[in-house]
Amino acid sequence: MFKVSTEATNTRRCAIAGGAEVVIDASNQVLVNGELVTGFSTQQRRFLVYLADARGTVRTVPMLLHRFYPDGTEAQYKIFKVIAHHVRCILGDVHPDAAKTVQTVWGRGFVFGPSKVVSIPLGRHLSLPPQNCRWVPSRKAHVVSVILTGRATVAQILQHYTNLSHEELLEWLTQYEEHGKRGLRLTRTQEYASA
């Protein structure tokens, strides 16, 4: 569970996860429970500070690309996954809960601290396909859009569709992210996998 500290007056951003308080002070130094954290590369520190500047708000991939590669240099989303992983590892070495302050919001981007993406209980208002349906591309796309818009979490979808595996759902999200709705067609999935 996250708590956001508002007591620190000389800090830029602070988030608490479990027993770890992660603070980024005015000079961009990272502290976990008052202990200075070293070992960040320049890019990793910039990534963490950029997330912390909008604590609780998702920094989307286009925002990250524009911030880190403003000259239009070709970069892929995967680079930010790697940076986030390394940041979590460094924070986790100091305190295991500190790594939880940097979260991945599937299909959208990354967030520092508690996310403002609200997940609501599944219900009829989502008009999800029936539980025993045939997974045609339009139904897959609908489920993916429910996740990407924050109306449901991956865990909620898997709980609702007991016949859907975690790996299959992650494959849908990946294919949608890389190829759009057409990537959800079975023949396309097979073509992309063999390429």
ROVEXLO-191782 format. One record per residue (C-alpha): residue in three letters; x, y, z. Coordinates in steps of 0.02 Angstrom, whole numbers. Layout:
<nodes>
ALA,X,Y,Z
...
</nodes>
This chain:
<nodes>
MET,0,0,0
PHE,66,172,-45
LYS,64,328,57
VAL,121,496,-8
SER,219,603,112
THR,178,787,116
GLU,281,824,270
ALA,449,841,184
THR,469,1023,137
ASN,643,1016,62
THR,611,866,-51
ARG,548,859,-228
ARG,456,695,-217
CYS,425,561,-90
ALA,333,395,-97
ILE,313,261,35
ALA,290,78,-8
GLY,281,-44,135
GLY,426,-2,250
ALA,524,102,124
GLU,517,289,99
VAL,597,344,-64
VAL,640,529,-73
ILE,715,628,-216
ASP,780,790,-145
ALA,805,960,-227
SER,979,911,-290
ASN,907,751,-370
GLN,989,638,-242
VAL,891,479,-206
LEU,868,426,-25
VAL,786,269,41
ASN,739,283,225
GLY,865,424,241
GLU,1007,324,162
LEU,1088,397,5
VAL,1072,278,-142
THR,1216,273,-266
GLY,1243,168,-420
PHE,1120,250,-538
SER,1180,292,-712
THR,1139,467,-775
GLN,998,398,-882
GLN,925,297,-738
ARG,928,448,-623
ARG,847,558,-756
PHE,712,425,-781
LEU,674,417,-594
VAL,673,606,-572
TYR,560,627,-724
LEU,436,502,-651
ALA,447,582,-479
ASP,412,756,-549
ALA,237,693,-588
ARG,214,578,-439
GLY,61,469,-459
THR,38,514,-643
VAL,79,391,-780
ARG,220,448,-893
THR,173,372,-1060
VAL,294,299,-1185
PRO,274,445,-1308
MET,312,565,-1165
LEU,467,466,-1118
LEU,526,456,-1299
HIS,503,644,-1320
ARG,594,680,-1157
PHE,741,563,-1182
TYR,756,570,-1372
PRO,695,745,-1423
ASP,797,745,-1583
GLY,693,602,-1652
THR,823,468,-1624
GLU,743,300,-1653
ALA,714,211,-1489
GLN,602,70,-1433
TYR,485,55,-1285
LYS,590,-91,-1222
ILE,732,26,-1172
PHE,620,102,-1039
LYS,573,-70,-973
VAL,758,-105,-952
ILE,791,63,-867
ALA,642,36,-748
HIS,705,-138,-708
HIS,879,-74,-664
VAL,807,68,-558
ARG,700,-58,-463
CYS,851,-171,-436
ILE,956,-29,-365
LEU,815,29,-251
GLY,776,-150,-201
ASP,957,-179,-149
VAL,935,-44,-16
HIS,761,-100,40
PRO,650,-231,-44
ASP,494,-121,-34
ALA,582,28,-115
ALA,574,-58,-285
LYS,383,-49,-276
THR,385,140,-291
VAL,420,126,-479
GLN,276,38,-564
THR,241,-15,-742
VAL,66,26,-802
TRP,40,-105,-937
GLY,26,-35,-1111
ARG,38,145,-1051
GLY,201,187,-964
PHE,276,206,-791
VAL,231,292,-628
PHE,320,342,-466
GLY,217,314,-310
PRO,33,274,-309
SER,-46,275,-480
LYS,-198,383,-515
VAL,-259,245,-631
VAL,-412,181,-542
SER,-462,1,-567
ILE,-645,-31,-535
PRO,-734,-196,-504
LEU,-787,-291,-658
GLY,-971,-278,-695
ARG,-1099,-268,-832
HIS,-1052,-88,-873
LEU,-891,-152,-954
SER,-991,-261,-1074
LEU,-853,-390,-1081
PRO,-871,-539,-1197
PRO,-951,-693,-1117
GLN,-838,-809,-1017
ASN,-850,-956,-1138
CYS,-835,-857,-1298
ARG,-726,-889,-1449
TRP,-582,-766,-1446
VAL,-601,-672,-1609
PRO,-492,-517,-1637
SER,-630,-393,-1594
ARG,-660,-477,-1425
LYS,-474,-484,-1389
ALA,-460,-299,-1434
HIS,-604,-256,-1318
VAL,-522,-345,-1171
VAL,-354,-263,-1210
SER,-435,-91,-1218
VAL,-520,-120,-1049
ILE,-348,-154,-974
LEU,-259,-11,-1063
THR,-389,117,-1013
GLY,-375,66,-831
ARG,-554,3,-815
ALA,-489,-167,-757
THR,-323,-244,-709
VAL,-241,-396,-784
ALA,-280,-491,-624
GLN,-465,-445,-634
ILE,-475,-503,-815
LEU,-390,-668,-773
GLN,-507,-693,-627
HIS,-657,-659,-739
TYR,-596,-773,-881
THR,-538,-930,-795
ASN,-500,-1014,-963
LEU,-379,-874,-1013
SER,-197,-896,-965
HIS,-85,-756,-902
GLU,39,-791,-1043
GLU,-97,-780,-1176
LEU,-161,-615,-1109
LEU,15,-543,-1102
GLU,41,-600,-1282
TRP,-117,-505,-1333
LEU,-55,-348,-1246
THR,116,-363,-1327
GLN,46,-397,-1501
TYR,-77,-252,-1484
GLU,61,-135,-1425
GLU,176,-183,-1569
HIS,52,-212,-1713
GLY,-115,-138,-1662
LYS,-281,-228,-1679
ARG,-221,-327,-1831
GLY,-88,-408,-1721
LEU,-227,-495,-1625
ARG,-275,-603,-1773
LEU,-216,-782,-1748
THR,-134,-792,-1919
ARG,-44,-627,-1886
THR,13,-687,-1715
GLN,88,-841,-1797
GLU,172,-735,-1933
TYR,245,-612,-1807
ALA,306,-753,-1695
SER,397,-839,-1839
ALA,474,-678,-1904
</nodes>
